[in-house]
């Protein structure tokens, strides 16, 4: 099973965290990160990222 992750392209806007239904995304330093143990891979974050910084592994 894969998971979503946020690349260094993140501009720390927080749009992804706002739409995450399981609160798997949080701010860490100057970017957001995905808690892979919590992420359900729903893809909601992909759709709202303005800089396409969220990828699938």
Secondary structure, 3 states (H helix, E strand, C coil): CCCEEECCCCCCCCHHHHHCCCCCEEEECCEEEECCCCCCCCCHHHHHCCCCCEEEC
